[in-house]
């Protein structure tokens, strides 16, 4: 029997699934891993602490910085007291000078002493500021012993894709601990030739199939199209966005994407 209906021009492209965002979590300082709180496939929230490093050395550094700050504050109090005594002595000397009891040289000596005490107060204030900065630095470095998974964009939940170390290992600064990937949505990456390239545009609908779910189709939409062609293959990269709320599709899976290039009513 003859059927009347629309006719479509379709193209099927092979490609792979990729995560739109992959974060490698690494410490900012070196140390021994006391606890690693996540494993492969675990869900991770933004800002979650995923590892703890041995912090004994950094706790001691904070205590030392606090002690040095207290010493600097005590010196400032001492300098202010000395300045007050010098100020009272200067006031008395100025009165004596007005009555011609004290000489000019004696007044100059007391004035110089007063200026020296003022300078000592400023030096003590600077030492307090430096001690406060040193304490803040020590506290920041102590905070680095708690390694968090932080990312700027994307959803609030992601999944651990790789785990590179175990508890008890000693790591250096910036050594990878785990990788965290986004699974919803995922990207299907395909490469197209010039002939098909001109018929693609962002927002165009497509369907995906994968060997893992034989006979099932997943809806997708063209997200980004590369403006350049690779010289070795003369193909351009195209990314399709696929909603994956149940995390059934995984990065690395092979897919076949079918795109409707033209339709005639």
C-alpha positions as CSV (number, residue, x, y, z in Angstrom):
1,X,0.0,0.0,0.0
2,X,1.1,3.5,-0.7
3,X,1.4,5.9,2.2
4,X,1.4,9.7,2.1
5,X,3.5,11.6,4.6
6,X,6.6,13.7,5.2
7,X,10.0,12.5,4.0
8,X,13.2,13.2,5.9
9,X,16.9,13.3,5.1
10,X,18.7,11.7,8.0
11,X,22.4,11.3,8.8
12,X,23.9,9.0,11.4
13,X,27.2,9.8,13.0
14,X,29.3,7.8,15.4
15,X,30.7,9.4,18.5
16,X,31.3,9.2,22.2
17,X,29.8,10.5,25.4
18,X,31.7,13.0,27.5
19,X,31.1,14.8,30.7
20,X,30.5,18.6,30.3
21,X,32.7,19.2,33.3
22,X,35.5,17.2,35.0
23,X,37.2,18.4,38.1
24,X,40.4,17.0,39.5
25,X,40.5,17.5,43.3
26,X,44.0,18.1,44.6
27,X,45.5,19.5,47.9
28,X,47.3,22.9,48.0
29,X,49.8,21.5,50.5
30,X,51.8,18.3,51.0
31,X,51.0,15.8,53.7
32,X,49.8,12.4,54.7
33,X,46.2,11.4,53.9
34,X,44.4,10.6,57.2
35,X,41.0,10.1,55.7
36,X,39.5,9.9,52.2
37,X,35.7,10.2,52.5
38,X,34.6,9.2,49.0
39,X,35.0,6.3,46.6
40,X,34.2,5.5,43.0
41,X,30.6,6.3,42.1
42,X,29.9,8.3,45.2
43,X,27.8,11.4,44.9
44,X,29.6,14.7,45.9
45,X,28.1,18.0,46.7
46,X,29.7,21.4,46.0
47,X,32.0,22.4,48.8
48,X,32.0,18.9,50.4
49,X,35.1,17.9,52.3
50,X,36.5,14.8,50.6
51,X,39.8,14.3,52.3
52,X,41.7,15.2,55.5
53,X,45.5,15.6,55.7
54,X,47.6,15.2,58.8
55,X,47.4,18.7,60.5
56,X,49.6,18.4,63.5
57,X,52.4,20.6,62.0
58,X,49.9,23.2,60.9
59,X,48.1,23.3,64.3
60,X,51.4,23.9,66.0
61,X,52.1,26.7,63.5
62,X,48.8,28.4,64.5
63,X,49.7,28.2,68.2
64,X,53.1,29.7,67.5
65,X,51.6,32.5,65.5
66,X,49.1,33.3,68.3
67,X,51.9,33.4,70.8
68,X,53.9,35.8,68.6
69,X,50.9,38.0,68.2
70,X,50.4,38.2,72.0
71,X,54.1,39.2,72.4
72,X,53.7,41.9,69.7
73,X,50.6,43.3,71.5
74,X,52.4,43.3,74.8
75,X,55.2,45.3,73.2
76,X,52.7,47.8,71.8
77,X,51.2,48.3,75.3
78,X,54.7,48.8,76.7
79,X,55.5,51.3,73.9
80,X,52.3,53.3,74.5
81,X,53.1,53.5,78.3
82,X,56.6,54.7,77.5
83,X,55.1,57.3,75.2
84,X,52.7,58.6,77.9
85,X,55.6,59.0,80.3
86,X,57.7,60.8,77.7
87,X,54.7,63.1,76.9
88,X,54.3,64.0,80.6
89,X,58.0,64.7,80.9
90,X,57.9,66.9,77.8
91,X,54.9,68.8,79.2
92,X,56.8,69.5,82.5
93,X,60.0,70.5,80.6
94,X,58.1,72.9,78.5
95,X,56.6,74.6,81.6
96,X,60.1,74.8,83.1
97,X,61.5,76.3,79.9
98,X,58.8,79.0,79.9
99,X,59.9,79.9,83.4
100,X,63.6,79.8,82.3
101,X,64.3,77.1,84.8
102,X,65.3,74.5,82.1
103,X,67.7,75.1,79.3
104,X,67.1,74.8,75.5
105,X,69.3,71.8,75.3
106,X,67.4,70.0,78.0
107,X,64.1,70.7,76.2
108,X,65.6,69.4,72.9
109,X,66.7,66.2,74.6
110,X,63.2,65.6,76.0
111,X,61.6,66.4,72.7
112,X,63.9,63.9,70.9
113,X,63.1,61.3,73.5
114,X,59.3,61.9,72.9
115,X,59.7,61.6,69.2
116,X,61.6,58.3,69.7
117,X,58.8,56.9,71.8
118,X,56.3,57.9,69.1
119,X,58.3,56.1,66.5
120,X,58.6,53.0,68.8
121,X,54.7,52.9,69.1
122,X,54.4,53.0,65.3
123,X,57.0,50.2,65.0
124,X,55.1,48.1,67.6
125,X,51.8,48.7,65.7
126,X,53.5,47.4,62.5
127,X,54.8,44.4,64.4
128,X,51.2,43.6,65.6
129,X,49.9,43.9,62.0
130,X,52.7,41.6,60.8
131,X,51.9,39.0,63.6
132,X,48.2,39.2,62.7
133,X,49.0,38.5,59.1
134,X,51.2,35.6,60.1
135,X,48.4,34.1,62.2
136,X,46.0,34.5,59.3
137,X,48.4,32.7,57.0
138,X,48.9,29.9,59.5
139,X,45.1,29.5,59.8
140,X,44.7,29.5,56.0
141,X,47.3,26.8,55.7
142,X,45.6,24.8,58.5
143,X,42.4,25.0,56.5
144,X,44.2,23.5,53.5
145,X,44.4,20.2,55.4
146,X,40.7,19.8,54.7
147,X,40.4,19.2,51.0
148,X,37.0,20.3,49.5
149,X,35.5,19.6,46.1
150,X,34.6,23.0,44.7
151,X,33.4,24.0,41.3
152,X,32.0,27.2,39.9
153,X,29.4,26.2,37.4
154,X,27.0,23.3,36.9
155,X,24.7,21.5,39.3
156,X,25.2,21.1,43.0
157,X,25.8,17.3,42.8
158,X,28.4,15.4,40.9
159,X,29.9,11.9,40.9
160,X,33.4,10.5,41.7
161,X,34.8,9.3,38.4
162,X,38.3,8.2,39.5
163,X,40.2,7.7,42.8
164,X,44.0,8.0,42.6
165,X,45.2,7.6,46.2
166,X,44.4,5.6,49.3
167,X,44.4,6.6,53.0
168,X,47.8,6.7,54.6
169,X,49.7,7.8,51.4
170,X,51.8,10.9,51.4
171,X,51.0,13.4,48.7
172,X,52.6,16.5,47.4
173,X,50.9,19.8,46.7
174,X,48.6,19.6,43.6
175,X,48.8,15.8,43.4
176,X,45.4,14.5,42.2
177,X,43.3,12.7,44.8
178,X,40.0,12.1,42.9
179,X,38.2,13.3,39.8
180,X,34.6,14.5,40.0
181,X,32.4,14.5,36.8
182,X,29.0,15.8,35.9
183,X,26.6,13.2,34.6
184,X,23.5,15.3,34.0
185,X,23.5,16.4,31.3
186,X,26.1,14.6,29.3
187,X,27.6,15.6,25.9
188,X,27.6,13.4,22.8
189,X,30.6,14.4,20.6
190,X,30.5,13.7,16.9
191,X,32.6,14.9,13.9
192,X,31.0,15.9,10.6
193,X,32.3,16.6,7.1
194,X,31.8,19.9,5.2
195,X,28.8,18.5,3.3
196,X,26.8,17.8,6.5
197,X,28.3,20.7,8.4
198,X,26.3,23.4,6.6
199,X,23.0,21.7,7.4
200,X,23.6,21.7,11.2
201,X,22.7,24.4,13.6
202,X,22.5,24.8,17.4
203,X,19.2,23.7,18.8
204,X,18.6,21.1,16.2
205,X,17.1,17.9,17.6
206,X,18.7,14.5,17.3
207,X,18.3,11.0,18.7
208,X,21.0,8.7,20.2
209,X,21.4,5.0,20.4
210,X,24.0,3.0,22.3
211,X,24.9,-0.7,22.5
212,X,24.3,-0.6,26.3
213,X,20.6,0.0,25.8
214,X,19.8,-1.8,22.6
215,X,16.6,-0.5,20.8
216,X,16.2,2.5,23.1
217,X,16.6,6.0,21.8
218,X,17.6,9.1,23.8
219,X,16.6,12.6,22.8
220,X,19.4,15.1,22.2
221,X,19.9,18.6,20.9
222,X,22.9,20.2,19.2
223,X,24.6,22.4,21.8
224,X,27.7,23.7,20.2
225,X,29.3,23.5,16.7
226,X,33.0,24.1,16.3
227,X,33.9,27.0,13.9
228,X,37.0,25.3,12.5
229,X,37.8,22.0,10.8
230,X,40.6,19.7,11.8
231,X,43.3,19.7,9.2
232,X,44.1,16.0,9.4
233,X,40.5,14.8,9.0
234,X,38.7,17.8,7.5
235,X,35.9,17.3,10.0
236,X,34.4,19.7,12.6
237,X,33.5,18.9,16.1
238,X,29.8,19.0,17.1
239,X,28.5,18.6,20.7
240,X,25.0,17.4,21.5
241,X,23.4,17.9,24.9
242,X,21.6,14.9,26.4
243,X,19.5,15.0,29.5
244,X,20.6,12.2,31.8
245,X,18.6,12.5,35.1
246,X,18.9,8.8,36.0
247,X,22.7,8.7,35.1
248,X,22.2,5.8,32.8
249,X,24.5,7.2,30.1
250,X,28.1,7.3,31.1
251,X,31.1,9.2,29.7
252,X,33.1,7.1,27.4
253,X,30.2,5.2,25.9
254,X,30.1,4.9,22.1
255,X,26.9,6.3,20.6
256,X,25.3,6.7,17.2
257,X,23.6,10.0,16.7
258,X,20.9,10.5,14.0
259,X,20.2,14.0,12.9
260,X,17.4,15.1,10.6
261,X,19.1,17.4,8.1
262,X,16.0,18.2,5.9
263,X,12.3,17.5,5.9
264,X,9.8,17.7,3.1
265,X,6.1,17.8,3.8
